[in-house]
Amino acid sequence: MSAVRSFWMGAATLLLSLLMFCPAVLADEGQTWVWLSSNDRYSKYYAPASVRIAQSVATSDGRAVATEIEAEIKTSFSYEGAEETIRNYKIDHVIPNPAQLSYSVAQVRVVPQSRTLQYLGETFYDSAGKVLWSKGEGKEKEMNSQQFDEEFYAAIIDTVFHQGEMQRLRADNRWILLWSDETSGVKTQVTADTSTMRRMGDNLVFWAWTEVRDADGKALEIKFDKRAVNLPQGTERIVTGRYWSPQAGWQALDDGYEGAYRMINRDAPEERGLVRLRAFADGYSTWITRYQVR
């Protein structure tokens, strides 16, 4: 397991120990905030009363399905979290002392069909509630295990749809093994994130994590990619992703097929992954078609 994955799993374990010390609900600024998680840098909250459906579409069977949802979220910072946030936003000229930064409140929009979240605006405060800095609309981001906002997204979606997004994020079987193979002491293992799985036509779309390690367990390469697998045809393509190597670190993934579909070869280790995905799609058909607009 890579250091990145180990960090996130360790953080999840830390959350359980923090439950007894963190209030589940805070009331301030006229808003009731429900606690989601904490670590040594950040605590995350959302306001259930702020969740509203901004857009929806009517399906052929007469249902109204939300396609845009807006809500308010809150993040509080430790000194280290404030320091990291100031550095990431490049606002040290505005907030020179991380001890000044206490929390931020943001308005966000989520789209369940594409698993995206976008900041519409965010304001940063000191401990007395004084505004330190504000920013406007941010870029739309797809939610996956490497996104800071993943829990915000899940909580907001669950408030509207009640499909268990947050439960799936924290489930022991969130990641399923697609296939593993060992050749000359070099082991390759591919896992799939079931929380990101959704069906789009014949394609099952999801994020996957690939690790290649030598006989001593040292990581030789890691891939984190979004892929689309055509289940009936047995083909797949890489939509986007990142690649890590000890020499170059993380960089954009170039799979060599320029986004085109490739055949999953029979009798190859990848075929075991295809069989696993077909079985998951059959067994969890309701999950992978959640929020679909038909």
Secondary structure, 3 states (H helix, E strand, C coil): CCHHHHHHHHHHHHHHHHCCCCCCEEEECCEEEEEEEECCCEEEEECHHHCEEEEEEECCCCCEEEEEEEEEEEEEECHHHHHHHHHHHCCCCCCCCHHHCCEEEEEEEEECCCCEEEEEEEEEECCCCCEEEEECCCCEEECCCCCCCHHHHHHHHHHHHCCCHHHHHCCCCCEEEEEEEEECCEEEEEEEEHHHCEEECCEEEEEEEEEEECCCCCEEEEEEEEEEEECCCCEEEEEEEEEEECCCEEEECCCCCCCCCEECCCCCHHHHHHHHHHHHHHHCHHHHCCCCCC
